[in-house]
Amino acid sequence: MSDLLTEQELTQISQRISEIEARTDAEVVTVLAEQADDYYYIPTLWAALAGVVTPSVLILLPFWFELIDVLTVQFSVFVILAVALRYRPLLRRLIPRGVRQWRASNLARRQFLENNLHHTGQELGVLIFVSELERYVEILVDRGVARALPNEVWETIVNQLVAEVTQGNVYAGFDGCLTSVGDVLAEQFPITSEKNELPNHLVLL
C-alpha cells in the first residue's frame, strides 16, 4: 500500500476508473510514483564537496588538528551529509528542476508502454501519471485520443492536479482529475461496447 493513499482511497480510485470506462470506449490507467528516481548520486556529490572543503575550514579554526583528526572529521561530514540529504524534503530542494522533469517524464513514457496503453483496440489509451517527489503530473494519450483532442484540453486538468499534489492532497487531486478526464472522454468517445482491456487499479511505484 502507498504511504500517500489509504487502502480505502485506493479502492475508491479503482471504482472511479471503472465508472469512467462504463461511459467511454477509452481505457484509463493511473500511475502514482513516490519518486521517479532514487537520486542517490545528488546527496553523494554534495556530501563529497563538503568533505573536500572540510580541511580548509578546519585550518581557519584556532585549534591544532592532527592529520588523523582532519581525516576523521572529513569522513564524518561526508557520511552524515550523504545520509541526511536523502531526507525527501531536503532531497527535493537539491535536485535541479530540469533533472526532476526529465526523470519523471521518462518514467511516465515507460509506464505508458509497460501498461500497454499503445495496444488498445481503438487507440484510446489514456495515462494519468503522478510522481510525488518531483511534483510532476502528465496525461499521455494514444493516437486515437490525440487526433480528436488537442493537448490544451488536458492543461487545466493537469494544473489542478499539480496544485493538489503540491499541497499533499494526492487523493483529492486524483478524484478531481478523474472526474474531469471522465467527462471529456465520455463526451468525445461515448461507450459503444462493454470491454475492459487494462487493469483499473492505481499502479503504485
N, C-alpha and C positions, 0 to 999 in steps of 0.2 A: 504493500500500500504506500501511496505517496505521502511525504511529510507535509505536502501543500494542500492535500484534499483528504477529507474523511471518507470512510467506506460508503457512507450514505450519499455523499456528494458524487462519488464515482458512479454509483448506481443511477443516480438521477441524470447524470450526463449521458449515460448509456441509453436511458429511456428517452431522453430528448432527441438523440440521434435516430432512434427507432421511429419516433413520431415524425421527424423531418422526412425520413425515407418512405414513410407511408403516404406522403403528399407529393413526392417528386421522383423522377427517374434517376436523379443524380445520386451518387454514392458519396457519403461524407465520412471522413476519418479524422479523428482528433488526436494530436500527439502533444504530450507535456513532458519536456525535459527539464530537470533541475538545473542543468548547465550543459552547454554544447561541447565542452572540453574540460579536462581537469586543470589545465593552465599551470601545472606544477613548475614549469620552466620559468615562469614570471617571478614568483616569490624566490626561487632559487637564484635568479640573476640579481635581484635586489639585495638578497642576503649576501651574495658573493661580493657585490660592490661595497656594501657596508663593511664586510670583512677586510677588504683591501684598504679601505680608508681608516680602519681602526688604529693601526700602528701610528699613523700620522697624528691622530687625535691624542693618543697616549703620550706622544712626545711633548705635546703642548702642556700637559699637566705637570704641576710642580712636585712630581714624585719620580723616583728612580724605579724602573721596571727591568727585571731580568728578562733575558730573551724567552725563557720558558713561560714567564708570566704574560708577555706580549702574545705569544702563540696561543696560550690558554684562553685569554680574553678574545682574541681574534676568532678562534674556533667556536667559542661560546656564542659570540654575536651572530656568527653565521648560522649556527644550529637554531638558536632561538627565533631569529627572524624568518628563517626558511619555514619553520612550523607556524609561527604566529601569523604570517602574511597569507596563509592559506585560509584563514578565517573569512567566510564568504563576504561579509560587508567590506572588509579591507581588500580582499581579492578583486571585487568588482571595481573598486576605485583604481586599482593598479593596471588593469587591462586596458590598453588603448581602444578607443571606440571602434576604430576600423577593424581591429583584430576580433573584437566581440561580434561585430556584424558579419564578418567573413565566416567565422567558425559556425555561428548559428545558421546562417544562410546555407552553408554547405550541408549541415545536418538536416535541415528542412528538405533539401532536394534529395538527399539519400533516403529519407523517410518516405517521400513521395514514391520513389521507385520500390523500396523494400515492402511497402504496403500495397503494391500492385495497383496503384491508382491510375496508372497509364494503360491498364489492361481491362478496364470495364467495357461492357458491351457497346455502349453508345458514346464512349469517350467523355463521360460526365463525372469523372472523379474530382473530388474537392478535398484538399487537405487544410485543416486548421492547425497551425503549428505554433507552439509557445515554448520559449526557452527562458526560464525564470531568472537565472543569474544575469543573463545579458539584457533582460527586459526586451526581448525580441519576439515579435509576432509577425507571422506571414500567412497569407492564404494563397495556396498554389492550386491551380486548376488544370484539368486536362484540356485537350484541343476543342472538344465539343462545347465546353463551357466558355473557353476563351473566345471562340468565334462569335458567340452570342452576347457575351457580357464583357465590356472593357474593364481594365484594371481599376479605373476610377470608381467602379461600383463597390469595390472592396475597401477603398481607402478609409472611409468614415468608420466602417466596422472594425478595421484593424486599429485605428487610432483610439477607439473606445476601449478595445480590449487591452491595448498597451497601457492606457490610463489606469485601468483596474488592476492589472498585474503589477504595475509600479507601486500602487498603494497596498499591495499584498492581498487584494481581493480576487484571488485566482478563480474561485468558483463563480462568483458574480460575473466576472469577465467572460467566462465560458458560457454561462447561461444567457447573457445578453447577446453574445456573438452568435450562438446557435439559433436564437430567435430570429435575428436579422438575416443570417445566412439562409435559414429555412424558408423565410418569407420570399426572399429573392429567387431561390431555386424553385419553389412551388409555383411561383408566377411564371417563370421563364420555361421551366421543364416540368409541367404537371405530370403526375403519375399516369402511365398507360398500362403498366403491368406490374404485378407484385414480384419482387425479387429482393435478394439481399446478398450481393456478391462479396462484400467485405465486412469484417467484424465491426460491431457498433460500440464496443467498449473504448474508453480512453486509453491510448497507448502510453505507457509510462516509461521514461528512460532515466 
